[in-house]
Amino acid sequence: MPGGGGIGSLRHGVRHNADIQMVQHAYGTNSHITALDFRQRPATDWRHVIALFDGCDATLRAALSAHAAGLDCYLLSVVERRFARFHRRLEGIFPPDRDAVFAMVAPDAMADFTALVALAGGRIALDKSLTQITAANLPPPLRAPADTTPPFSP
């Protein structure tokens, strides 16, 4: 069943059509927000990680294993090797002959994440904090490579 994914969907699930249809065509006429309550938690200095694999099946298995194990991950994106050409700033980190998991992992879950990656036959190609990612002029795994012009083929 199609639905909506996005920020928070890894932790809280996706919204399915039945849920979305209730608000999708409201055109802003429902109400005005006058107050919000937020649950707070300590900030996490997420590790920005790229794990590489020889095949898409191993890549997917690693991501699903991390999720099933309940590892504290903010992002787990399976990225097929054909998308490497769009990630030009990651050249040498995300090669065109490997599939990848782009992830944001809590520091205390990195050892378990690394073990799951190795168990699935992969290796960690990038493991940096946001400060380190910024200093190295690399895009965080959370962001799509929008700052590059894709090399389209006719």
Secondary structure as GFF3:
##gff-version 3
##sequence-region A 1 154
A	DSSP	beta_strand	3	4	.	.	.	ID=ss1
A	DSSP	alpha_helix	9	12	.	.	.	ID=ss2
A	DSSP	beta_strand	15	16	.	.	.	ID=ss3
A	DSSP	alpha_helix	17	24	.	.	.	ID=ss4
A	DSSP	beta_strand	47	53	.	.	.	ID=ss5
A	DSSP	alpha_helix	56	68	.	.	.	ID=ss6
A	DSSP	beta_strand	73	79	.	.	.	ID=ss7
A	DSSP	three_ten_helix	81	86	.	.	.	ID=ss8
A	DSSP	three_ten_helix	88	90	.	.	.	ID=ss9
A	DSSP	beta_strand	99	105	.	.	.	ID=ss10
A	DSSP	three_ten_helix	107	109	.	.	.	ID=ss11
A	DSSP	alpha_helix	110	119	.	.	.	ID=ss12
A	DSSP	beta_strand	123	128	.	.	.	ID=ss13
A	DSSP	alpha_helix	130	135	.	.	.	ID=ss14
###
